[in-house]
Amino acid sequence: MTFGNRLKTLRKQSKMTQKDLGNQLDVGEMTISGYESGSREPNFERLKKISIIFNVTTDYLLFGEESASIKNVYWENRAREFETEVERLSDVVAQIIGILN
């Protein structure tokens, strides 16, 4: 499925016309039609607005789902943050034990 197909599906699920969506994005019906047919692409700001209007991610709009690499990077970063916090807390516990002894 293409960006245009996803946009059209989201718009119809929301019971919006091309004109309705165009009004929210400050563009005309023909621009929305172009997005849906694939002959035009929104700029980054409009893409963000579309994602907010339909409560989806820009990844979903562009790729159909959150890309696996983005998910992996997110969880790798979270794991590093967790490891750093565990090390910090271990140091704090060691200091407390040192004070108590």
Backbone torsions as a table, in degrees:
resi	resn	phi	psi	omega
1	MET	NA	140.8	-178.2
2	THR	-93.6	169.1	174.3
3	PHE	-53.5	-47.5	-178.3
4	GLY	-59.6	-41.3	178.0
5	ASN	-64.3	-43.2	178.8
6	ARG	-63.9	-42.2	179.5
7	LEU	-61.3	-46.7	-179.3
8	LYS	-62.3	-42.1	179.6
9	THR	-63.0	-46.9	178.8
10	LEU	-61.6	-42.8	-179.2
11	ARG	-62.2	-46.2	-178.5
12	LYS	-67.8	-38.2	177.6
13	GLN	-62.3	-30.5	179.0
14	SER	-87.4	3.7	179.7
15	LYS	56.6	41.0	178.6
16	MET	-106.6	147.5	171.0
17	THR	-89.1	168.4	174.5
18	GLN	-60.4	-36.5	178.8
19	LYS	-64.3	-43.6	178.8
20	ASP	-57.4	-48.8	-178.9
21	LEU	-66.0	-41.3	177.5
22	GLY	-58.2	-41.1	178.2
23	ASN	-62.2	-39.8	179.5
24	GLN	-69.4	-28.4	-178.9
25	LEU	-98.0	-0.7	-176.9
26	ASP	60.4	42.4	174.4
27	VAL	-135.4	168.5	-179.7
28	GLY	-86.5	168.9	177.5
29	GLU	-56.8	-38.5	-178.1
30	MET	-64.1	-33.3	177.3
31	THR	-67.0	-44.9	177.8
32	ILE	-62.4	-43.0	176.9
33	SER	-58.3	-41.8	177.9
34	GLY	-63.8	-40.8	176.7
35	TYR	-60.1	-46.6	-175.8
36	GLU	-69.9	-31.6	-179.6
37	SER	-85.2	-15.0	179.9
38	GLY	92.0	2.9	-179.9
39	SER	-83.7	-13.3	177.2
40	ARG	-136.6	157.5	175.8
41	GLU	-129.9	141.9	178.7
42	PRO	-74.0	152.9	172.6
43	ASN	-75.3	174.9	-174.8
44	PHE	-59.9	-43.3	-178.6
45	GLU	-61.8	-42.0	179.2
46	ARG	-69.3	-37.2	177.5
47	LEU	-60.1	-43.2	177.2
48	LYS	-62.2	-42.8	179.4
49	LYS	-62.1	-41.4	179.2
50	ILE	-61.6	-43.8	-178.9
51	SER	-63.0	-35.9	178.7
52	ILE	-70.7	-44.5	-179.8
53	ILE	-56.8	-43.1	-175.5
54	PHE	-99.4	3.1	177.8
55	ASN	55.5	48.9	176.0
56	VAL	-131.4	167.1	177.7
57	THR	-83.6	158.9	174.0
58	THR	-65.4	-31.6	175.4
59	ASP	-58.8	-43.9	178.7
60	TYR	-61.0	-45.9	-179.4
61	LEU	-59.5	-43.3	-175.0
62	LEU	-82.5	-39.2	-171.1
63	PHE	-118.3	-10.0	179.1
64	GLY	95.5	-21.9	175.4
65	GLU	-163.3	166.4	177.2
66	GLU	-64.1	128.8	-177.6
67	SER	-67.0	145.6	-177.9
68	ALA	-59.8	-37.4	-178.0
69	SER	-65.0	-36.9	178.0
70	ILE	-66.4	-42.5	177.5
71	LYS	-61.5	-44.3	-179.2
72	ASN	-62.6	-44.8	179.3
73	VAL	-61.0	-42.8	179.3
74	TYR	-58.2	-50.8	-176.5
75	TRP	-70.2	-33.1	175.3
76	GLU	-63.6	-42.8	177.8
77	ASN	-63.8	-42.7	178.7
78	ARG	-62.6	-40.0	179.3
79	ALA	-64.1	-42.5	177.5
80	ARG	-62.4	-42.7	178.6
81	GLU	-61.7	-41.5	179.8
82	PHE	-64.1	-45.6	178.8
83	GLU	-60.5	-42.5	178.7
84	THR	-62.1	-43.1	-180.0
85	GLU	-66.1	-39.8	177.8
86	VAL	-62.3	-43.4	177.9
87	GLU	-61.8	-43.4	179.8
88	ARG	-62.7	-44.5	-179.9
89	LEU	-67.1	-34.6	176.4
90	SER	-62.1	-41.6	177.5
91	ASP	-63.7	-41.5	179.3
92	VAL	-63.8	-43.7	179.6
93	VAL	-62.9	-42.6	178.9
94	ALA	-61.6	-39.9	178.7
95	GLN	-65.4	-42.0	179.9
96	ILE	-64.3	-43.7	178.7
97	ILE	-62.2	-40.9	177.6
98	GLY	-61.2	-39.0	179.4
99	ILE	-69.5	-39.0	-177.1
100	LEU	-73.2	-24.6	-179.4
101	ASN	-84.7	NA	NA
